[in-house]
Amino acid sequence: MDVTGKAASGSRPPTSGSRPATGGSRPAGGGSRPLSAVVGGYYRDIDRRDVTAALSRFAPDAVYRRPGYDAFVGVQAISAFYRDRRVISDGRHDLESIIEDADTVAVRGSFRGVSHGGHALAVRFADFWRFSGLLVIERDTYFDAAAV
């Protein structure tokens, strides 16, 4: 599914994970799942290249970890990553599964896009988000390849 909840061509149907606290996996923004809606909005904004809007969901001292980099601590460091270091120029996240529990959201999906050098990118990913209220305080990203 894409972040709007529409089926993406060639994607697998969403699946439930273990311990689905709110009734299994559903598209972002689904009713009483406020954290999933925050995460879905993040991916929509990133895919639109609106980093400011995407990062408005993060607490000032949030931590972001992804392969190949030291942890980014604080919204300013995360913003600098998107502005200066992220290899992706443009692309789209397709979300296959979103699981929400208490203060955590897990996402499984794929990304297709283009690097700043014009190279095609395609990677599967998993993101784990932790919240305080409706603000992201931690995000951990994992890829199936060292591509992005």
N, C-alpha and C positions, 0 to 999 in steps of 0.2 A: 504494500500500500504506500502511496505517497503521503506526504504530510497533510494533505487535504482529506485523506480518507478514501480516495479513489483507488481502484486497483490499478497497479502499474503493469504495463504489458510485459509478459514474461516473468513476472514475479510470483513467488509462491504465496499461497494464502497465509494469513496470520495464524500463528500457533500460540497456545498457552504454555507458560512455563510452570515450574514448580511453585507452589504456594501463591497462586494468584489471589491476592487479598481483595481485589475488587471485581471478581468475576471473569478473570482471564484477560486475554490480550484483545484490545480494541484500538481503533485509530485514535490518534491524538485528538484532544478536545472533546472526548466522549463524556458528556453529562457530569457525573459526580466525581470525576477524576481530575482534580485541579492541577496536580503536578504533571500529569501527562499532557495537559493543555499547555503548560509552561514550556515543556520540552518540545512539543510539536511546533509551538510558535518560534522557538529558537531555530529549528531547522528551516522553517519557512523563511525567516529573516536572513539566515546565512545563505540560503539558496538565492535570495534576492540581492545578496551582497550588501545587506544593511547591518553591518557589524555593530553599530551603535544600538540599534533596536534589539539585536540578539543579546548583547551583553548587558542590557538593562535588566535582564532576569537574574544576574549574578550579584551576590553580596560583594561589598567592597573588598573583602579579604578572601574571596573565593580562590580555590586551588584547582588548576587544570593540569592533568598529566596525560601525555601521549607518547608513544614510542619515538625514540630518537632525540628527545629533548629533556632537559631538566624541567622540573615542575615549574609551571607559571603560577606565581603567587600574587594575587591581587588583580583587580579588573584592569588596571593600567598595564600590567605585564601581559595579560591575556590579550588585550587590545593590540599591544605592540606586536605580538605573535601574528595576529590576523593581518595587521597592516604591513609588517616588514619581513616575516619569515615563512608564512604559510605558502607552500608550493602551488596551491590550487588557485587558478584564476577564475574559473567559473565551473558550475556543475550542479548536480541535483542529488539529494539524498532520497532514497526510497526506503521507507520504514516497513519492515516485515512483521515485527513484534514489539509491543510496548507492554511492559509489566510494571504495575505500580503497587507499592507496599509502603505503609506508614510514611517514611521520609525518604524513600528511595524509588527511582525509576530506572529500569533496565530497558535498553533498546537494542534490537538486532536489525541490521539493514545492509544496504549496499549504497555505494556512491559511484557515480559516473560523471566525469568532467574533463577539464583541460587544464594543464599546468600553465604557468606564466610563459614557459618556453614553447607552448603550442602542442605538447605531447598529450595524447589521450590517457586518461586515468580511469581505472576501474578497480574497486576494492570493496570487500565486505568488511563490516565493522560491528563492534559492540561498544556501546556507551553505557556507563553506569553513573547515574546522577544522584547526589545526596542534597537534601534541602533543609533549610531552617525557615519555617513558614513557607512562603512561596518563592524564596530566593535560593538560587543554587549556591551551595557552599563547597561542593566538590564535584568534579567530573573526571572520570577516567575513561580513556578511549583505547581500544585494542583493534588492530587490523589483522587480516589474514595474510598480508604481504607487506613488505617494507616499501610500499609504493607512495604513500603520502605522509 
